[in-house]
């Protein structure tokens, strides 16, 4: 928890009219040393990600207790001071809806801003709304209208327009004021540690990566009934696509769209002629990668025998349809009583994992992804209801 009383949003809002640019490594080092003496800073990024796999940083925005700053990643070549700031546990880093920004920081700096406080998470914990946008939050809580006309700007162009600079700076100008409101409300409710746990979980997810893409195939839940050798082919194709997308730095769809992968598995082409008849496989990919794609199909049985794929989880039996509603109701009722967003208390993915733990292992176990505070609130009630349901099944 940090003292944000000295951060006046009106001062930062005025600063956003002419934000201070940081365009050299020496400047960055100077300001990072200054920011490390503060209780908190606000962070945001602007990036491009249209034709590339990895986001290309265009700006890093910072707000402190005095002004808004625009760090230019196109000019700076030494980000060591920023990495040191990010790992300084004495400085709280404020962000809003930070998932994509965290992905950029991992790629760009190989570190994450810690400790983190995401104001979108806090909004859900306070019952303001789930996945609440910054624009709506500022309108409701500060009476500020935030224009979004620069959302699709080219952030790699130089110089940026005055409008772009102001837009980028305003994304951090109000976060300290929002944090001050959220901090006070969470402390009054005795729930600040909930936000800490959820932000820690967000950072943990950001660190998770599957560069080889070996688990991506499990997302194709509609393919759960296909034979093992076809599952192996789907696994190997998606893993190959993941590696190639990263090496070539292009979006996955530029290599094979998901629909193309499904079509290949369903139609199972045996030759280049067969592959060319699939309308989802683009001619460019056919020429460049056609033989490679066919090779995965030809080697599918060997792959399945050598490295048996884990099954693709199928849909839950229709028996669970009405019981899912009862389990969700436990979380919904608790959330309403506490005035928090139901979606943050129990996620469908976690609920399904909980049910599958009992079906597959014979004992229902709360998933590790479920934060401790949420397990404490509804864990026992969920397990008790599952125990009652289990008696109906036997």
Secondary structure, DSSP 8 states (H G I E B T S, - for coil): ----TT--HHHHHHHGGG-EEE-SHHHHHHHHHHHTTSSEEEEEEEEE-SS-SS-EEEEEEEE-SS-EEEE-TTT----HHHHHHHT-TTSEEEESS-HHHHHHHHHHHS---SSEEEHHHHHHHTTS-TT--HHHHHHHHT------TTTT--TTSSS--HHHHHHHHHHHHTHHHHHHHHHHHHHHTT-HHHHHHHHHHHHHHHH---TT-TTGGGG-GGGTTS-HHHHHHHHHHHHHHHHHHHHHT--HHHH--HHHHHHHHHH---SHHHHHT-TTS-HHHHHHHHHHHHHHHHTHHHHHHHS----------TTHHHHHHHHHHHHHHHHHHHTS-HHHH--HHHHHHHHHHHHHHSS----TTS-HHHIIIIIHHHHHHHHHHHHHH-
